[in-house]
Amino acid sequence: MDPSAVIMMIIALGLVWGALAASLVHLRKHPEEPDTYDVDGDGKPDTPPST
């Protein structure tokens, strides 16, 4: 492989893995809160139906 191809591959891999690491850090600091289950639409959370 040409040196330019190796450099481009390293840049691309760094960008992909860096974005993955950044998204994991962000998700650990700001976790998603679970949605409440509202069956009857009264604004109060209900228990989900059994499956």
C-alpha positions as CSV (number, residue, x, y, z in Angstrom):
1,M,0.0,0.0,0.0
2,D,1.1,3.5,-0.7
3,P,1.9,5.7,2.3
4,S,-0.9,8.0,1.4
5,A,-3.4,5.1,1.6
6,V,-2.1,4.1,5.0
7,I,-2.4,7.6,6.3
8,M,-6.0,7.9,5.0
9,M,-6.8,4.5,6.6
10,I,-5.4,5.7,9.9
11,I,-7.4,8.9,9.7
12,A,-10.6,7.1,8.8
13,L,-10.2,4.5,11.6
14,G,-9.4,7.2,14.1
15,L,-12.5,9.1,13.1
16,V,-14.8,6.1,13.4
17,W,-13.3,4.8,16.7
18,G,-13.1,8.3,18.1
19,A,-16.7,9.0,17.4
20,L,-17.7,5.7,19.0
21,A,-15.7,6.5,22.1
22,A,-17.2,10.1,22.3
23,S,-20.7,8.7,22.0
24,L,-20.1,6.1,24.7
25,V,-18.7,8.8,27.0
26,H,-21.7,11.1,26.3
27,L,-24.2,8.2,26.9
28,R,-22.5,7.3,30.2
29,K,-22.8,11.0,31.4
30,H,-26.3,11.5,30.0
31,P,-28.2,8.1,30.2
32,E,-31.5,7.8,28.5
33,E,-34.5,7.8,30.9
34,P,-37.1,5.1,30.2
35,D,-40.3,6.2,28.8
36,T,-43.4,5.9,31.0
37,Y,-46.1,3.6,29.9
38,D,-49.5,5.5,29.7
39,V,-52.3,3.3,28.5
40,D,-55.4,5.3,29.2
41,G,-53.9,8.7,28.4
42,D,-54.5,10.3,31.7
43,G,-50.9,11.5,32.1
44,K,-50.0,9.0,34.9
45,P,-47.7,6.1,34.3
46,D,-49.4,2.8,34.2
47,T,-47.9,-0.7,34.5
48,P,-47.2,-2.4,31.2
49,P,-49.4,-5.3,30.2
50,S,-48.1,-8.7,30.9
51,T,-46.9,-10.7,27.9
